[in-house]
Amino acid sequence: MKFVHITFHFEYAEEIEKILDRHRVENFVRYPMLEGKDRDGKHYGSQVYPGSTTVVQAQVPEDSLDDVMEDLKAFREEKTAHRHLEAVVIPIEKRLE
């Protein structure tokens, strides 16, 4: 099991969740409309800094990890507007079962 931390612009939440669903990733949380900064600057949801960031944190089985990451990469490369997506894989040392 790995922990995947995904950040992206909030308007793409449904597409990201569809990727996770397609790979049967059942354990994730979504933090919508967070303030943040990406390669284009700050996004605080105001007129000065429009837009917001969403974070999804998912527990991804090792046998699905490569496919999930490939689909996230394909999504990011699909359109210029998707280039803000970032995904980081973090090992899970312990898990309550």
MOPAC internal coordinates of N, CA, C and O (Angstrom, degrees):
PM7 1SCF
backbone

  N    0.0000 0     0.00 0     0.00 0    0    0    0
  C    1.4545 1     0.00 0     0.00 0    1    0    0
  C    1.5247 1   108.14 1     0.00 0    2    1    0
  O    1.2310 1   120.77 1   -42.39 1    3    2    1
  N    1.3276 1   116.14 1   137.61 1    3    2    1
  C    1.4582 1   122.42 1   176.04 1    5    3    2
  C    1.5244 1   109.01 1  -126.13 1    6    5    3
  O    1.2310 1   121.20 1   -23.54 1    7    6    5
  N    1.3074 1   115.30 1   156.46 1    7    6    5
  C    1.4606 1   122.96 1   178.18 1    9    7    6
  C    1.5265 1   106.78 1  -104.92 1   10    9    7
  O    1.2310 1   120.37 1   -58.77 1   11   10    9
  N    1.3260 1   116.90 1   121.23 1   11   10    9
  C    1.4600 1   121.31 1  -179.02 1   13   11   10
  C    1.5213 1   108.86 1  -111.58 1   14   13   11
  O    1.2310 1   121.14 1   -55.33 1   15   14   13
  N    1.3155 1   115.43 1   124.67 1   15   14   13
  C    1.4675 1   123.50 1   179.84 1   17   15   14
  C    1.5265 1   106.92 1  -106.93 1   18   17   15
  O    1.2310 1   120.73 1   -63.79 1   19   18   17
  N    1.3462 1   116.22 1   116.21 1   19   18   17
  C    1.4636 1   121.67 1  -174.83 1   21   19   18
  C    1.5256 1   108.83 1  -119.41 1   22   21   19
  O    1.2310 1   120.28 1   -50.94 1   23   22   21
  N    1.3270 1   117.07 1   129.06 1   23   22   21
  C    1.4644 1   121.40 1   174.65 1   25   23   22
  C    1.5276 1   108.40 1  -120.08 1   26   25   23
  O    1.2310 1   121.20 1   -36.59 1   27   26   25
  N    1.3310 1   115.31 1   143.41 1   27   26   25
  C    1.4680 1   121.00 1  -177.79 1   29   27   26
  C    1.5197 1   108.55 1  -165.35 1   30   29   27
  O    1.2310 1   120.65 1   -11.41 1   31   30   29
  N    1.3244 1   116.36 1   168.59 1   31   30   29
  C    1.4580 1   119.98 1   176.12 1   33   31   30
  C    1.5248 1   109.09 1   -69.62 1   34   33   31
  O    1.2310 1   120.99 1   -41.85 1   35   34   33
  N    1.3214 1   115.72 1   138.15 1   35   34   33
  C    1.4709 1   122.50 1  -169.47 1   37   35   34
  C    1.5197 1   114.56 1   -54.03 1   38   37   35
  O    1.2310 1   119.70 1   150.25 1   39   38   37
  N    1.3145 1   118.19 1   -29.75 1   39   38   37
  C    1.4702 1   119.60 1  -174.28 1   41   39   38
  C    1.5275 1   113.51 1   -70.07 1   42   41   39
  O    1.2310 1   119.93 1   172.47 1   43   42   41
  N    1.3214 1   117.74 1    -7.53 1   43   42   41
  C    1.4634 1   120.58 1  -179.55 1   45   43   42
  C    1.5268 1   113.36 1  -103.78 1   46   45   43
  O    1.2310 1   119.98 1  -164.34 1   47   46   45
  N    1.3035 1   117.64 1    15.66 1   47   46   45
  C    1.4674 1   121.69 1  -176.30 1   49   47   46
  C    1.5310 1   112.40 1   -58.66 1   50   49   47
  O    1.2310 1   119.97 1   136.98 1   51   50   49
  N    1.3138 1   117.67 1   -43.02 1   51   50   49
  C    1.4720 1   119.59 1  -178.22 1   53   51   50
  C    1.5145 1   111.31 1   -63.59 1   54   53   51
  O    1.2310 1   120.26 1   138.48 1   55   54   53
  N    1.3311 1   117.10 1   -41.52 1   55   54   53
  C    1.4629 1   119.95 1  -179.58 1   57   55   54
  C    1.5295 1   111.40 1   -65.15 1   58   57   55
  O    1.2310 1   120.40 1   140.51 1   59   58   57
  N    1.3283 1   116.85 1   -39.49 1   59   58   57
  C    1.4619 1   120.04 1   179.08 1   61   59   58
  C    1.5259 1   110.22 1   -66.98 1   62   61   59
  O    1.2310 1   120.15 1   137.97 1   63   62   61
  N    1.3211 1   117.33 1   -42.03 1   63   62   61
  C    1.4654 1   120.11 1   177.99 1   65   63   62
  C    1.5293 1   111.33 1   -64.29 1   66   65   63
  O    1.2310 1   119.99 1   145.99 1   67   66   65
  N    1.3248 1   117.63 1   -34.01 1   67   66   65
  C    1.4687 1   120.43 1   177.05 1   69   67   66
  C    1.5317 1   110.62 1   -64.47 1   70   69   67
  O    1.2310 1   120.49 1   141.75 1   71   70   69
  N    1.3218 1   116.67 1   -38.25 1   71   70   69
  C    1.4671 1   119.99 1   176.73 1   73   71   70
  C    1.5258 1   109.71 1   -61.61 1   74   73   71
  O    1.2310 1   120.65 1   133.57 1   75   74   73
  N    1.3267 1   116.35 1   -46.43 1   75   74   73
  C    1.4672 1   120.06 1   179.42 1   77   75   74
  C    1.5303 1   111.36 1   -63.18 1   78   77   75
  O    1.2310 1   120.59 1   136.82 1   79   78   77
  N    1.3238 1   116.48 1   -43.18 1   79   78   77
  C    1.4670 1   120.49 1   178.86 1   81   79   78
  C    1.5328 1   111.50 1   -62.31 1   82   81   79
  O    1.2310 1   120.54 1   139.37 1   83   82   81
  N    1.3291 1   116.58 1   -40.63 1   83   82   81
  C    1.4596 1   121.19 1  -179.36 1   85   83   82
  C    1.5367 1   111.34 1   -59.37 1   86   85   83
  O    1.2310 1   121.04 1   149.43 1   87   86   85
  N    1.3352 1   115.62 1   -30.57 1   87   86   85
  C    1.4633 1   120.32 1  -179.64 1   89   87   86
  C    1.5287 1   112.29 1  -100.92 1   90   89   87
  O    1.2310 1   120.95 1  -165.74 1   91   90   89
  N    1.3150 1   115.79 1    14.26 1   91   90   89
  C    1.4674 1   122.80 1   176.54 1   93   91   90
  C    1.5332 1   113.14 1    57.90 1   94   93   91
  O    1.2310 1   121.30 1  -141.76 1   95   94   93
  N    1.3251 1   115.13 1    38.24 1   95   94   93
  C    1.4676 1   120.38 1   174.47 1   97   95   94
  C    1.5231 1   106.13 1   -83.64 1   98   97   95
  O    1.2310 1   120.74 1   -70.46 1   99   98   97
  N    1.3292 1   116.19 1   109.54 1   99   98   97
  C    1.4579 1   121.35 1  -172.62 1  101   99   98
  C    1.5195 1   113.47 1   -96.43 1  102  101   99
  O    1.2310 1   119.92 1   156.39 1  103  102  101
  N    1.3199 1   117.76 1   -23.61 1  103  102  101
  C    1.4616 1   120.65 1  -175.85 1  105  103  102
  C    1.5151 1   110.74 1  -108.07 1  106  105  103
  O    1.2310 1   121.28 1   -79.59 1  107  106  105
  N    1.3262 1   115.15 1   100.41 1  107  106  105
  C    1.4561 1   119.35 1   174.13 1  109  107  106
  C    1.5145 1   109.99 1  -150.67 1  110  109  107
  O    1.2310 1   121.38 1   -20.76 1  111  110  109
  N    1.3113 1   114.96 1   159.24 1  111  110  109
  C    1.4640 1   121.41 1   173.28 1  113  111  110
  C    1.5179 1   107.41 1  -126.24 1  114  113  111
  O    1.2310 1   121.60 1   -29.79 1  115  114  113
  N    1.3369 1   114.54 1   150.21 1  115  114  113
  C    1.4619 1   120.11 1   178.74 1  117  115  114
  C    1.5153 1   108.59 1  -124.17 1  118  117  115
  O    1.2310 1   121.15 1   -51.40 1  119  118  117
  N    1.3122 1   115.41 1   128.60 1  119  118  117
  C    1.4609 1   122.46 1   175.44 1  121  119  118
  C    1.5297 1   106.81 1  -107.29 1  122  121  119
  O    1.2310 1   120.06 1   -79.91 1  123  122  121
  N    1.3266 1   117.49 1   100.09 1  123  122  121
  C    1.4582 1   119.48 1  -175.76 1  125  123  122
  C    1.5293 1   112.07 1   -82.54 1  126  125  123
  O    1.2310 1   121.52 1   -27.83 1  127  126  125
  N    1.3006 1   114.70 1   152.17 1  127  126  125
  C    1.4741 1   122.83 1   168.49 1  129  127  126
  C    1.5254 1   113.38 1    55.64 1  130  129  127
  O    1.2310 1   120.24 1  -126.36 1  131  130  129
  N    1.3165 1   117.14 1    53.64 1  131  130  129
  C    1.4559 1   121.73 1   176.23 1  133  131  130
  C    1.5222 1   110.18 1   -92.69 1  134  133  131
  O    1.2310 1   121.24 1   -25.95 1  135  134  133
  N    1.2961 1   115.23 1   154.05 1  135  134  133
  C    1.4527 1   119.42 1   173.87 1  137  135  134
  C    1.5156 1   107.93 1   -81.62 1  138  137  135
  O    1.2310 1   120.29 1   -35.93 1  139  138  137
  N    1.3217 1   117.06 1   144.07 1  139  138  137
  C    1.4478 1   118.19 1  -179.24 1  141  139  138
  C    1.5098 1   112.50 1  -169.36 1  142  141  139
  O    1.2310 1   121.39 1     5.63 1  143  142  141
  N    1.2979 1   114.95 1  -174.37 1  143  142  141
  C    1.4515 1   122.73 1   179.02 1  145  143  142
  C    1.5170 1   108.19 1  -138.59 1  146  145  143
  O    1.2310 1   120.55 1   -46.32 1  147  146  145
  N    1.3201 1   116.54 1   133.68 1  147  146  145
  C    1.4542 1   120.82 1   175.84 1  149  147  146
  C    1.5255 1   108.30 1  -127.41 1  150  149  147
  O    1.2310 1   120.68 1    13.35 1  151  150  149
  N    1.3156 1   116.30 1  -166.65 1  151  150  149
  C    1.4598 1   119.77 1  -174.87 1  153  151  150
  C    1.5255 1   113.73 1   -60.96 1  154  153  151
  O    1.2310 1   119.75 1   159.69 1  155  154  153
  N    1.3323 1   118.07 1   -20.31 1  155  154  153
  C    1.4656 1   121.01 1   177.80 1  157  155  154
  C    1.5182 1   113.23 1   -96.33 1  158  157  155
  O    1.2310 1   119.64 1   179.51 1  159  158  157
  N    1.3096 1   118.30 1    -0.49 1  159  158  157
  C    1.4561 1   120.61 1   177.01 1  161  159  158
  C    1.5050 1   113.14 1   118.67 1  162  161  159
  O    1.2310 1   121.38 1    17.59 1  163  162  161
  N    1.3418 1   114.97 1  -162.41 1  163  162  161
  C    1.4629 1   122.02 1  -174.17 1  165  163  162
  C    1.5215 1   111.31 1   -79.97 1  166  165  163
  O    1.2310 1   121.45 1   -33.93 1  167  166  165
  N    1.3267 1   114.83 1   146.07 1  167  166  165
  C    1.4620 1   122.29 1   178.42 1  169  167  166
  C    1.5252 1   107.53 1  -135.10 1  170  169  167
  O    1.2310 1   120.97 1   -85.43 1  171  170  169
  N    1.3069 1   115.76 1    94.57 1  171  170  169
  C    1.4581 1   120.57 1  -176.09 1  173  171  170
  C    1.5120 1   113.11 1  -110.71 1  174  173  171
  O    1.2310 1   119.41 1  -168.23 1  175  174  173
  N    1.3303 1   118.73 1    11.77 1  175  174  173
  C    1.4542 1   121.21 1   176.53 1  177  175  174
  C    1.5127 1   113.99 1    68.65 1  178  177  175
  O    1.2310 1   120.44 1  -154.02 1  179  178  177
  N    1.3245 1   116.77 1    25.98 1  179  178  177
  C    1.4625 1   120.08 1   178.01 1  181  179  178
  C    1.5268 1   108.65 1  -118.40 1  182  181  179
  O    1.2310 1   120.69 1    -3.74 1  183  182  181
  N    1.3207 1   116.29 1   176.26 1  183  182  181
  C    1.4605 1   119.26 1   177.97 1  185  183  182
  C    1.5242 1   111.03 1   -66.04 1  186  185  183
  O    1.2310 1   120.42 1   148.69 1  187  186  185
  N    1.3090 1   116.79 1   -31.31 1  187  186  185
  C    1.4600 1   120.59 1   179.78 1  189  187  186
  C    1.5293 1   110.30 1   -75.88 1  190  189  187
  O    1.2310 1   120.46 1   137.03 1  191  190  189
  N    1.3456 1   116.73 1   -42.97 1  191  190  189
  C    1.4663 1   122.71 1   179.83 1  193  191  190
  C    1.5340 1   108.37 1  -123.29 1  194  193  191
  O    1.2310 1   120.33 1   -98.23 1  195  194  193
  N    1.3443 1   116.98 1    81.77 1  195  194  193
  C    1.4684 1   119.11 1  -174.28 1  197  195  194
  C    1.5327 1   112.10 1   -72.54 1  198  197  195
  O    1.2310 1   121.90 1   -18.36 1  199  198  197
  N    1.3322 1   113.97 1   161.64 1  199  198  197
  C    1.4568 1   120.31 1   176.93 1  201  199  198
  C    1.5063 1   112.51 1    82.09 1  202  201  199
  O    1.2310 1   121.03 1   -17.76 1  203  202  201
  N    1.2789 1   115.64 1   162.24 1  203  202  201
  C    1.4537 1   121.74 1   178.60 1  205  203  202
  C    1.5135 1   109.11 1  -141.68 1  206  205  203
  O    1.2310 1   121.51 1   -17.29 1  207  206  205
  N    1.3013 1   114.72 1   162.71 1  207  206  205
  C    1.4517 1   122.74 1   179.46 1  209  207  206
  C    1.5223 1   109.08 1  -103.18 1  210  209  207
  O    1.2310 1   120.95 1   -33.07 1  211  210  209
  N    1.3202 1   115.79 1   146.93 1  211  210  209
  C    1.4529 1   122.12 1   172.57 1  213  211  210
  C    1.5210 1   107.68 1  -118.03 1  214  213  211
  O    1.2310 1   120.96 1   -35.82 1  215  214  213
  N    1.3259 1   115.77 1   144.18 1  215  214  213
  C    1.4613 1   121.62 1   176.82 1  217  215  214
  C    1.5174 1   108.26 1  -119.74 1  218  217  215
  O    1.2310 1   121.08 1   -47.90 1  219  218  217
  N    1.3218 1   115.54 1   132.10 1  219  218  217
  C    1.4600 1   121.82 1   170.92 1  221  219  218
  C    1.5195 1   106.62 1  -118.52 1  222  221  219
  O    1.2310 1   121.27 1   -49.94 1  223  222  221
  N    1.3168 1   115.18 1   130.06 1  223  222  221
  C    1.4587 1   121.08 1   175.43 1  225  223  222
  C    1.5216 1   107.05 1  -117.95 1  226  225  223
  O    1.2310 1   121.17 1   -56.81 1  227  226  225
  N    1.3308 1   115.37 1   123.19 1  227  226  225
  C    1.4660 1   120.13 1  -172.81 1  229  227  226
  C    1.5143 1   111.58 1  -129.71 1  230  229  227
  O    1.2310 1   121.35 1   -35.73 1  231  230  229
  N    1.3311 1   115.03 1   144.27 1  231  230  229
  C    1.4569 1   121.68 1   170.84 1  233  231  230
  C    1.5292 1   106.32 1   -93.55 1  234  233  231
  O    1.2310 1   121.16 1   -66.81 1  235  234  233
  N    1.3207 1   115.39 1   113.19 1  235  234  233
  C    1.4554 1   120.43 1  -173.69 1  237  235  234
  C    1.5304 1   109.70 1  -114.16 1  238  237  235
  O    1.2310 1   120.21 1   -54.25 1  239  238  237
  N    1.3321 1   117.21 1   125.75 1  239  238  237
  C    1.4620 1   119.89 1   176.62 1  241  239  238
  C    1.5321 1   110.19 1   -60.57 1  242  241  239
  O    1.2310 1   120.66 1   -35.99 1  243  242  241
  N    1.3262 1   116.34 1   144.01 1  243  242  241
  C    1.4647 1   121.53 1  -177.08 1  245  243  242
  C    1.5276 1   111.93 1   -56.16 1  246  245  243
  O    1.2310 1   119.99 1   143.22 1  247  246  245
  N    1.3360 1   117.63 1   -36.78 1  247  246  245
  C    1.4590 1   119.38 1  -177.54 1  249  247  246
  C    1.5306 1   113.16 1   -72.66 1  250  249  247
  O    1.2310 1   119.63 1   168.36 1  251  250  249
  N    1.3218 1   118.31 1   -11.64 1  251  250  249
  C    1.4678 1   122.67 1   177.22 1  253  251  250
  C    1.5275 1   112.91 1  -104.91 1  254  253  251
  O    1.2310 1   120.52 1   167.57 1  255  254  253
  N    1.3080 1   116.62 1   -12.43 1  255  254  253
  C    1.4679 1   121.30 1  -170.76 1  257  255  254
  C    1.5218 1   113.51 1   -57.48 1  258  257  255
  O    1.2310 1   119.65 1   129.84 1  259  258  257
  N    1.3102 1   118.28 1   -50.16 1  259  258  257
  C    1.4679 1   120.36 1  -177.69 1  261  259  258
  C    1.5243 1   111.52 1   -61.16 1  262  261  259
  O    1.2310 1   120.39 1   138.80 1  263  262  261
  N    1.3334 1   116.85 1   -41.20 1  263  262  261
  C    1.4616 1   120.30 1   179.90 1  265  263  262
  C    1.5269 1   111.79 1   -66.95 1  266  265  263
  O    1.2310 1   120.33 1   139.47 1  267  266  265
  N    1.3222 1   116.98 1   -40.53 1  267  266  265
  C    1.4707 1   120.64 1   177.50 1  269  267  266
  C    1.5258 1   109.51 1   -62.11 1  270  269  267
  O    1.2310 1   120.55 1   132.85 1  271  270  269
  N    1.3255 1   116.55 1   -47.15 1  271  270  269
  C    1.4690 1   120.04 1  -178.76 1  273  271  270
  C    1.5260 1   111.37 1   -64.41 1  274  273  271
  O    1.2310 1   120.01 1   142.47 1  275  274  273
  N    1.3168 1   117.58 1   -37.53 1  275  274  273
  C    1.4740 1   120.79 1   177.20 1  277  275  274
  C    1.5268 1   110.65 1   -62.99 1  278  277  275
  O    1.2310 1   120.31 1   136.44 1  279  278  277
  N    1.3408 1   117.01 1   -43.56 1  279  278  277
  C    1.4673 1   120.07 1   179.35 1  281  279  278
  C    1.5270 1   111.67 1   -66.82 1  282  281  279
  O    1.2310 1   120.16 1   142.14 1  283  282  281
  N    1.3326 1   117.30 1   -37.86 1  283  282  281
  C    1.4657 1   119.56 1   176.34 1  285  283  282
  C    1.5227 1   110.51 1   -65.32 1  286  285  283
  O    1.2310 1   120.27 1   139.63 1  287  286  285
  N    1.3100 1   117.09 1   -40.37 1  287  286  285
  C    1.4686 1   121.02 1   177.77 1  289  287  286
  C    1.5264 1   110.55 1   -64.00 1  290  289  287
  O    1.2310 1   120.22 1   136.64 1  291  290  289
  N    1.3223 1   117.18 1   -43.36 1  291  290  289
  C    1.4685 1   121.11 1   178.29 1  293  291  290
  C    1.5233 1   110.49 1   -61.48 1  294  293  291
  O    1.2310 1   120.56 1   138.21 1  295  294  293
  N    1.3366 1   116.53 1   -41.79 1  295  294  293
  C    1.4628 1   120.14 1   177.46 1  297  295  294
  C    1.5234 1   109.96 1   -60.72 1  298  297  295
  O    1.2310 1   119.96 1   133.62 1  299  298  297
  N    1.3188 1   117.69 1   -46.38 1  299  298  297
  C    1.4685 1   121.60 1  -178.82 1  301  299  298
  C    1.5235 1   111.16 1   -60.78 1  302  301  299
  O    1.2310 1   120.26 1   142.09 1  303  302  301
  N    1.3110 1   117.10 1   -37.91 1  303  302  301
  C    1.4607 1   120.89 1  -177.00 1  305  303  302
  C    1.5219 1   113.42 1   -84.64 1  306  305  303
  O    1.2310 1   120.01 1   171.22 1  307  306  305
  N    1.3239 1   117.59 1    -8.78 1  307  306  305
  C    1.4574 1   122.50 1  -176.33 1  309  307  306
  C    1.5281 1   112.76 1   -65.34 1  310  309  307
  O    1.2310 1   120.09 1   139.36 1  311  310  309
  N    1.3293 1   117.43 1   -40.64 1  311  310  309
  C    1.4685 1   122.45 1  -177.17 1  313  311  310
  C    1.5210 1   109.23 1  -143.15 1  314  313  311
  O    1.2310 1   120.98 1   -27.50 1  315  314  313
  N    1.2998 1   115.73 1   152.50 1  315  314  313
  C    1.4702 1   120.15 1   175.64 1  317  315  314
  C    1.5140 1   110.66 1   -59.20 1  318  317  315
  O    1.2310 1   119.79 1   143.98 1  319  318  317
  N    1.3224 1   118.00 1   -36.02 1  319  318  317
  C    1.4690 1   121.93 1  -178.87 1  321  319  318
  C    1.5323 1   112.45 1   -65.74 1  322  321  319
  O    1.2310 1   119.86 1   162.83 1  323  322  321
  N    1.3189 1   117.88 1   -17.17 1  323  322  321
  C    1.4713 1   121.66 1  -179.25 1  325  323  322
  C    1.5265 1   112.68 1   -92.43 1  326  325  323
  O    1.2310 1   119.95 1   177.04 1  327  326  325
  N    1.3129 1   117.70 1    -2.96 1  327  326  325
  C    1.4680 1   120.90 1  -171.73 1  329  327  326
  C    1.5270 1   113.68 1   -64.62 1  330  329  327
  O    1.2310 1   120.16 1   167.93 1  331  330  329
  N    1.3282 1   117.29 1   -12.07 1  331  330  329
  C    1.4676 1   120.93 1  -178.37 1  333  331  330
  C    1.5222 1   113.14 1   -79.43 1  334  333  331
  O    1.2310 1   120.27 1   165.91 1  335  334  333
  N    1.3431 1   117.08 1   -14.09 1  335  334  333
  C    1.4578 1   119.83 1  -178.86 1  337  335  334
  C    1.5272 1   109.77 1   -62.84 1  338  337  335
  O    1.2310 1   121.64 1   -46.55 1  339  338  337
  N    1.3084 1   114.47 1   133.45 1  339  338  337
  C    1.4639 1   122.14 1   174.17 1  341  339  338
  C    1.5231 1   107.48 1  -130.49 1  342  341  339
  O    1.2310 1   120.62 1   -36.23 1  343  342  341
  N    1.3187 1   116.43 1   143.77 1  343  342  341
  C    1.4650 1   120.97 1   176.97 1  345  343  342
  C    1.5247 1   108.63 1  -137.90 1  346  345  343
  O    1.2310 1   121.17 1   -47.05 1  347  346  345
  N    1.3256 1   115.36 1   132.95 1  347  346  345
  C    1.4513 1   122.12 1  -178.89 1  349  347  346
  C    1.5299 1   107.74 1  -125.89 1  350  349  347
  O    1.2310 1   120.77 1   -46.36 1  351  350  349
  N    1.3213 1   116.14 1   133.64 1  351  350  349
  C    1.4587 1   121.78 1   178.12 1  353  351  350
  C    1.5199 1   108.29 1  -100.90 1  354  353  351
  O    1.2310 1   121.49 1   -52.31 1  355  354  353
  N    1.3276 1   114.75 1   127.69 1  355  354  353
  C    1.4657 1   121.73 1  -178.46 1  357  355  354
  C    1.5299 1   108.26 1  -123.50 1  358  357  355
  O    1.2310 1   119.86 1   -50.56 1  359  358  357
  N    1.3237 1   117.88 1   129.44 1  359  358  357
  C    1.4671 1   119.06 1   178.39 1  361  359  358
  C    1.5348 1   111.14 1   -67.37 1  362  361  359
  O    1.2310 1   121.03 1   -32.11 1  363  362  361
  N    1.2922 1   115.63 1   147.89 1  363  362  361
  C    1.4654 1   121.64 1   175.77 1  365  363  362
  C    1.5211 1   107.34 1  -100.37 1  366  365  363
  O    1.2310 1   120.77 1   -61.67 1  367  366  365
  N    1.3176 1   116.13 1   118.33 1  367  366  365
  C    1.4642 1   120.03 1  -179.22 1  369  367  366
  C    1.5139 1   112.26 1   -81.67 1  370  369  367
  O    1.2310 1   120.62 1   140.45 1  371  370  369
  N    1.3182 1   116.41 1   -39.55 1  371  370  369
  C    1.4640 1   120.94 1   178.87 1  373  371  370
  C    1.5177 1   108.13 1  -140.70 1  374  373  371
  O    1.2310 1   121.78 1   -28.79 1  375  374  373
  N    1.3174 1   114.20 1   151.21 1  375  374  373
  C    1.4579 1   119.49 1   179.33 1  377  375  374
  C    1.5203 1   107.80 1  -145.47 1  378  377  375
  O    1.2310 1   120.48 1   -48.43 1  379  378  377
  N    1.3066 1   116.68 1   131.57 1  379  378  377
  C    1.4583 1   121.96 1   176.66 1  381  379  378
  C    1.5251 1   107.78 1   -76.03 1  382  381  379
  O    1.2310 1   120.70 1   -57.33 1  383  382  381
  N    1.3163 1   116.27 1   122.67 1  383  382  381
  C    1.4696 1   119.77 1  -178.52 1  385  383  382
  C    1.4978 1   111.11 1  -119.15 1  386  385  383
  O    1.2310 1   120.10 1   180.00 1  387  386  385

